[in-house]
Each structure stands twice: as C-alpha cells, then as structure tokens.
Amino acid sequence: MTRTMKGLSLCVAAGLSLSTLAGCTDNGKDTSAPPAAGGNGEPAKQTFTALNYSNPSWPYNKENIVWKMIEEKTGVTLDVQLPSGKLEDALSVTIASGNLPDLMLTMDKKLADKYGQQGALVNILDHVNEMPNLKKWMEKYPLETQNTLSSDGKMYMFPNAGIGETNRMIWMYREDVFKKLGLSQPQTWDELYTALKKVKEAYPKSYPFSFRNGLQRLLNFAPAFGTGTDVYYDFNKKEWRYGPVEDNYKKMIEYLNKFYKEGLIPPDFLSADTKLWQDLMSTDRAFVTVDYIGRIDFFNSALRKDNAQYNLLFMGAPAGFAGGPAKNAYTQYVDEGFMVATSSKKIKQVMKFMDFFFTEEGRTMASWGKEGTTFKTENGKKQFIEKYADVADMRKKTGLSTDGTYAWFDYDAHLSLSSPELQKAYQEAPKYDSQQQPRPAFTPDEMEVLSLTGDTIKKKHDENISKFIVGERSLDDWPKYVSDMKALGVDKIVDIYKKAYDRSTKAAK
C-alpha cells in the first residue's frame, strides 16, 4: 500500500470526521473538469453509460418517470445496458473486455472489492472532497460506511442505505387460527412446540410450522439460541466463533428433529421452494412461518378475498430456551451499489452526479419522486398521489426504488403503501433485532481460503445437519460431527474473520 493510500485508509477508519476526510483526499488520475451549469441555473445536460439490472418483478423501463426526474435534478441521462443473464456474469465479461461503461451496478460488494483491487474501479474516497454531501453522510453513518470499505481501506462501491428494511425477516402466525384454538403467541421454543402440537391436532393434514429454502432458515432461528449458522461475532465475549459446532446449535437441531418426527414441519422441508411454501400457507396447511416481513400483506391481501378471517400477523421471536435471547437475525441491509470505472473520461462528473443522491433532496426524490407529481404532503406527512395496489405496483408504474435509482432511501415511502397490520409489524420488529453482525472485508488470499476451505466446511455442515434433523444420523454422534468439522479447518476460517475484523478496528484506534 502506498503511503498516500495507507494514510487514507487510516483516516477513513478513524471516525470518518469531516476534517479528517478533508485532509485525506487524493485527487487520483482524473483531471477532467466538473460539468458547467446550464442556462437558468439548470444542470448541464450530459449522458453517462451504465450497466444496470432489470428485476423481473419491477423491470427496467426507460419511459418510467423516475428517469425524467433524475435528469431534471442532475442533468444526467443514463444510457443503460442490461445483462442478458445474471448481473455478476455480465460484470465479469464487461470487466474482462476492458470496454467499461461509466457506471456499473453490483448486487455483491465482494465483486466491487475484487474488481477494484484489480484496478478496474475508482476508489471513491480519492474524490470525497468533490462530494460534500457524501462526506457529511459518511460522518453521520460510520458503520454503513465501514461496511462499504474494502480490505485495503478503499471504497469501490457507493454506500446504499435505507431500502434494506425490505429484507427484514420475522416470525408470522395465523392469529385467527390461534385465537380459534385458544392459543397464545409462544414465548419460547418449548411453548412453540406445544402450540404446534395443538394446531396439528386440530388440522391433522397440516404441517403447522413451514418455511422455504430449507437450511437457509437456520440463519433466522440461530440468534434465539445465542449462536450463528456460520462464523459470527459474539458481542458478549468479544470474539469470533463458529456456531454450528456449539452446544446451543445442537439444541436448535434437537428441536427441529423433534418437529420433523412429529410432522410439525413438512417432510420435504429441505427442498421446499417458494411455490410449495405458498401453497401450504394459503390452504390451511401451515400456520407459523419465518420470511420477509412484507409477506404479511402478500398473503392477507390475496387470501382475504375468499376467507375474510385469514389473518397473518407479526409474531415475536420465541427464545430458544428459558431466559434465552428472543431475537431475529439482522437481515435488513443490501449489498447493492454503483461502481465507477477507472477508464471513464467523466469521473469527476459522475462523482458530482452520485453526490446528489446523498442529499435530503436526493433521498426524497429517489424514495417519493416529485412533490405535486408523484407525492403530496398533508399534515407534515408525505403520501403518494396515485392509489397503488402495493409497492410492486408503484415500482412498475413509476420506476421509483427500482435498481439503479437510489443510494439513500426513505423507507417510509414503502411503509405508506402498507396495511395497518404490516405497519404495526414494522413497529414491533425492531424490539427483536439481534445486533448487526460486522461484515469484514477480505484480501484476495483470504477470499481464496474462504472459497475453498469454507465451501468444503459448508457442504459437510449441510450434509450432516440435514441428516441430524431427518433422523438419518443420531444426535448421539454430535461430538464426532464436531471433531470432523474442526478437522476440516473451522479454526482457520474463524481466524481469517478475526484478522479481517482486527484490521479495520485497529486502524480506528
């Protein structure tokens, strides 16, 4: 690392103050002038090329009003390229070709770190003095900023904050069925077991507790048992640990094994996809689940047409054991963001463009649109003018909150389109939040070990935990499973996380 970049890395980690950032800026190689203002104080018209993503649920549409509003505020028109397949594949091909657009979207920060360290992407911190709004934002949100940094202390992807709330995952239950059976919300997994048994008795053909994507949901269960499903940071002990070899992890698996034996979860839960899960939830064959919080409106809106009593509501996370933590996994973040190509001839102009999105005005525009056109303010509260069926409907019709249109988001825009039940869920859910896990950045060498050794460990974990749950392997074999996992290099993986974490925290002292 050069002396200039080492100093920059230390400065960014050390609190991200305005004065510190101002003293650590390196202007880099770009010498192009910023865009001149157009007539009547309007921004100069210019075009940037951009690799974007088109979500099938709210596809990119160049005619959406959001693009007109962005141009009105910034003077910028994006000449958008869309991948024919997966975005990560398109990025790989684009980077390899050397013919890069000015801006590129990624859904995975690791790719930004990878391509940035290869020299294909601009270190945004080199231009932070040209972005006063981003600089202020970074000072206000140091954790979000730190999570965007690479292992070399540089930033190859713009931060993205606010819209991650859409990824919040919670427990939900059929309040109408629980009420009918005289059941209360379970406070522990023992009480959950008892409640599920009662529901099974009343609905013999049901699998009361159903979820999709099999072992992925262990991520959501583990915090209630005071553990994790991979390497995790124990904030109480201030150390990195590997959850799947811990005694509390075994307790979680013991419950799931019991649920499986007694038909409280589906026999094919390991392969249950979204369609199968939705079928169970919508036909009185499943009554408790864990999934994205927005599923409350997804199911209630559709199913109340035929069953007015259908009432899927938020349920507090049950503690894994008496006195244990009643916590949900912290999932409300995104790794999506724009990157800037070092080959761009318009780097300064691009930086000025992106800086707009870290203003309150930019946040409002990206979230709500334009006052008087897409939203209005009544009694101090914003609300959309048009009556949209749901968030997806709003996205399709306006382009607001579709990929590539935001960096800092006001989630109240989405909440304004939610039902009272969903809004209440958003009020209650934070009470059950586990502490957000650190997301340390890794060096290329560390990434290689995590890819090879880490993948081997994950495959062995998935294979054995599946067998433990369905009874193909006795839980009496747990000690042997633990020793086998450790022999594969668990401690080596934990040590990589520790070193990566220490690297950033030491720089901040």
N, C-alpha and C positions, 0 to 999 in steps of 0.2 A: 504494500500500500504506500502510495506516495505521501510525502509529508503533508501536502495540502489536503488530501483526502482523509488521512488519519486525523488531522485536526478537525475536519468537517464531521467525521463520524463521532468524535468525542463531543463536539458541540451539540449535535442533534440529540444525543442521548442525555445530555446533562440538562434536562428540564425544558428544552425547546423554548427558551425565552426569546422575545423579540430581539433584544440586544445581542444575545448570543448568536442567533441565526444571522443577524445582520453582519456580524463580524466573521462569519464562517463561509460566506458566499464565494464560489469560484465561478467566474463567468463562462468557463468552458471554451469550446471552439467556435461557437456560433457568434457571428459578428453582424448578422442582418439586423436592420433597424425595425423597431416596433411599428405597427400599422398607423398611418396618419388618420386623423378623424375626417369623416366625410363632411359634406355641407350640412348646415343647420345643427351641428353638434352630433350628427348621427355617426355611428361607427363606420369605418371604411369597409366596403364590400370586398370579401375575399373568399376563396374556396380552399378547403383542406381535404385531402384524400383520407379515407378512414375505413378500416376493416371492422365491421360491426357484426352483431349476431341477431338473428331473427327467431325469437321464441315462437314455437308453433301455437301456443295459447294466445299470444298477442304479437303477431308477426310485424316485422318492419314494413312501414308504408310511407313512402316519401311524401305522400299527399297529406299525412297527418298534420294537424295544426301545430303540434309541438315544434316541428322543424321550422315553421314560419316564425314562431315566437322566438326561437333561438336566434334566427337570423336577424330579427328585428332588434333584439337586445345586444347582439355582439357583432353583427355584420357578417357573420360566418355562415357559409353554406357548406355542408359536408357532402362530398362526393363519395357515397357509401358503396363499399364492396361487401358482398355477403358470401359466406362459405357455402359450398355445395354440400358439405358434410359436417363433421364435427369441427367446432371452432379451433380446438387445440391442434387438429391435423392441418387446418388451413394456416395457422400461425407457423407451424413447423415448415411447411412448404414455402410460405412467404419469406420467412427469415432466411431459409437456405437459398432462395432465389437472389437475394440481395436487392430486389426491387420492392422496397417497403413503402407503404403509404405513410402519411404524416402521423396519423393516429391509429392505434390498434387496440381493440378491446380484448381482455383476457378474463376468463372466469376462474383462473387459478393463479394466485400470487407466485407460486413456485415457478411457473413458467416465466413470469416477469423477472424474477431473480436470475433464472438460468440464462435467458437471452440478454439480460442487462449485463451480466458478468462476462458474456461473450463479446460485448461491445456493440450490440445492435440497438440498445436503448439508451436514451438520455437519462442521466442522473438528475432527477427533478430538483434535488437540493442545490445543484450548481446554479439554478436560476431563481432561487427562492426570493431574492431581493427584487426580482421583477414581478413578484406575485404577492403584494402586500396583504391581500385577503386570505390567501392560503397560509401565509406566515402567521397571521392572527389566529386562524383556525387551528393550526398546529399547536400553538401555545395553549389554546383552550382545551384541546383534546389530545393530550400527550400519549395516552395508551393506544388510541386509534392510530396515531402517527407511528408509534413504535412498532405496531403490528404490521405496518406497511414497509418497514425498512428491511433491506437485505442483510445478509451476514457480514458484508463489507461496510455496513453503515450507510449505504446509499439507498435512494428511493427510485425504483424503476417503474412504479405504478402509482397513479394518483390515489389517495385515500377515497374510500367510499363508505359513507356512514348514514344511518337512519333507516334505510329500507330493509336492513337486516331483520327488523321486527317481523317481517313476513315469514321468516324462518323459525320463529318461536314455536317450540313443540310443547304440548301439555297433555295431561290426562283429561279424558272426557268420559262422561257416563250418561246413560239414558235415565234422566231424572224421573220421567213418567213411569217407567217400569220399576225403579227402585221405590218410588212412592207407593205404587200399587202393591208392592210386596212388603211394605213397611220397613225398608232398609235405609240406613243412613250412609253417608259417604264414609268409606273406610279410612281410618287414620294410620293404620299400619298394614303391612303385607299379611299378617295373621288375620286381621279384620277383612282384608281384601279376599283372602281365601274363603272365609266364612260367607261373605256376601255372594261370591261367585257360586258357591255350592247351593245357596238358596235360589239363585236365579236358574241354575241348571235343573233343579228340582221342578221349578215352575215351567221351564222351557226345555224339556229333555233333549230335543233335537238341536239345541243351540251349543255354541262354544262361547260362553259369556265374555271371555277376555280374548279379543282378537286384534291383531296388528299385522301390518305388512312388512315386507323386506326382512323377515326372519331375524338373524342375529344382529342386524343393524340396530334394532331397538334396544339391545342391551346397553347401548350408549345412554338411552333415556332412563333406564332403570338403575344403573350403577350408582349415581350420586346419592340415592336414597339408602344405599348400603355403605356409604362412605368410601367408595372405591371408584375405579375407572375401567374402561374396556380396552385400554392401551396404556402407553406411557402417560402419566398425568402428574400434575404438581400438587402435592399435599400442602395446602396453605398453613395448616396447623403445625405440621412437623417441619415445614420449610425445606422440603426435599422432593426430588423426582422419584416416582415409583412406577412399577408395572402392575396394574390392577389384576389381571387375570390369573395371578398366582397367589393372591391374598385370600385369607380365610373369609373375609366378608364377601368376596366374589363367589366363593363356594356357596355361601348362604343364599345368594341370589339364584344360583343354578339349582340348588336344592328345591327352592320354591317352584321354579319353572318345571322341574322334573315331576313334582307332585301335581302341578296343574295339568301337565301332559298326560300323566297316568289316569287322571280322573276326568278327562275330557273337558277341562275348563278352557283349554286353548285348542285350536284346530289341529288335527293330526298331521296336516301338511303345512304347518305354520312356517317351516323353514323355506318353503318355496312360494308362499302366499304373495301374489303380486297385488297391484292396486285394484284391479278388477274384482278378484276374488274377495278381497277385504271389503270393498264397497258393497258387493252383493250380500255379504254377511251382515254388515251394518244396516242395510236398508230393508232386510226381510225378517226382522226379529230373530236373528240367529247369533247376534253379537251385541253386547250392551256396555262394554267398557273397552276403551281403546286409548292409544297414545299416538298422536300425529300432530300435524301442523294446526295451529290454533284456528286458522281460517276454515277448517273443516266443520266447525260449528254451524256456520251459515251454509256451507256447501250441502250438508245433509238436511238441516232443518228446512231450508228454502224449498228443496226438491220434494221431500217426503211428507211435509205437512199438507200437501195438496190432496193426498189420499188418506192421510192419517193425521188429523188435526192435533192429536195428543202427543205426537212424536216430539221429544224434547231432549236433544243432546246438549248438555251443558258442561261447563268447566268443572273439573274435579281437582281438588288439591292433591299434590303428590303424596301417596302414603309412605311413611317411613319404613325402611327395610326391617327394622326391629324396634322394640320399645325403647324410647329415648334416642333413637337414631335420627339422622337428618331427613326431614321431609323436603327433598329437593328435586328439582328438574335439572337436566343438563342445560348448560348455557349454549344455545344454538342460534341466537339472534344476531348473526353477523353475516356478511358476504365477503368473498374474496375477489369480487369483480371490480375492474377498473381499467382506465385508459392508460396506454403506454405511448411514448413518443419516440419515433425512430431517429437515430443519430444521423441518418442520411438525409433527413428532411432539410429543405432550404428555408423553412419557415419556423424554426424552433422558437424564436422569441415571440412571434405572432401566436403560435399555438399556446405558449405559456400564458400569454395575456388572455386568450380565449378561455382556457381552463380556469384561470383565476376567478372569472366571473361566477362560476358555479359554487364558490366558497363564500359568496356574499349572501346576506339575508334575502336580497332581491333575487339572486340566482336560485337559492333554495326554494323560495316561494314559486318562482316560475317553473322549476323542474317538478314541483310537487302538485301545484294547483293550476298552473297556467297563467292566464292573463285576467286581471280583475275586470269585470264587465263583459268578458267574452266567455270564459270557462268557469269563473267563480265569482261570488259576491261575498260581502262582509255584512253580517247582521248581528247586532248586539255584541260586537267585538269578536265574532266567530266567523271563520271562512266556511263557505259551503259551495258545492258545485251547483251551477245553474241548472244544468240538464239533470233529469232523473235517470240515473244509470241503474241497471239491474244489479250490478256488483262491480267489484274492482276490475275484473277481467273485461267487462263491457266498457268501462271507462277507458281502459288502456287501448282497446281496439279502436274506439271511436276518436280518441284524441292523440294517442301516441304517448301521453304522459306516463312516466315511470316505466317506459319500455327501455330495453337495453340501449345504452349509449346516450341517454338523455339526462343523466343525473350523476352527481357525485356526493352531494349532501342533500338529504331528503327529510321532509317533514312528514312523519308517518300519520299525523292527524288527518292528512288528506285521504288516506285509505280508511282510517277509522270512521270518517264521516259517512262512509258508504256502508258501514257495518250495522248489523242488527243490535238492539239493546243487549241481547244475550252475549254477543261477541264483544261488545264494548265493555261489558262487565267482566268478561274473561280477561281482557287486557288490563283491567284494573287489579284483578286478583292475582294474575300470574306472577308478577314480579316478587310477590311475597315468598315464592317457592324457588326463586332463581338460585342456582349454585353460583359460586364466584367464577367469573370468566377465566378460562384457562389461558395461560400465556401461549403465544404461538411463535416460538423462537424460529429465526431464520437459520438455515444450514448452509455450510460450504458445499461446493461440488463433491468433495471427497466424502463428507458426511452423508450427503444425499445418496451416494453410491452404496454406502453401507446400509443405510436405511432401506434402500430399494432391494438389495439382495438379501441381507440377513433379516431385515424387517418383514419382507414378503414371506420368507420361509417360516418365520415365527407366526405370522398371521394365519397362514394356511394350516399350520399344526394346531393353532388355537381353535380355529373354526371347526376343524375336523373333530377334535376331541370334545369341545363344548357341545356340539350338536349331539354327539353320542351320549354324553352325560345326561342331557335333557330328555332324549327319547328312550333312555334306558339301555342303549346298546353297550354302554360301558358303565360299570358300577362306580358310584361315587366313593366307594372304599378305595378306589385306585387314585384318588386325588393326589396323595403325596408323590406317587410315581409320575403322574402328569406334571406336577410342579417341577420335579427334578429334571424331567425330559425337556421342559420349556427352558429352564435355566441353562441346560447344556447347549441349547441352540444359540445362545448369545443374548439373552434378555438383559443381562447386566451391561453388555456392550452398548445396546440400544439406549438404555437409561442414561449411561454415561455421556452419550452424544447429546441427548437433550440437556443434560446438566451443563455441559461445556458451552453449548449454544446459548443457553439462558444466562450463564455467568458472563459470557462475552458481552452481552448487552447491559446487564445490571452493573458490572464493574465499571464500565465506561461512564455510567451515570453518577458515580460516586466522586 
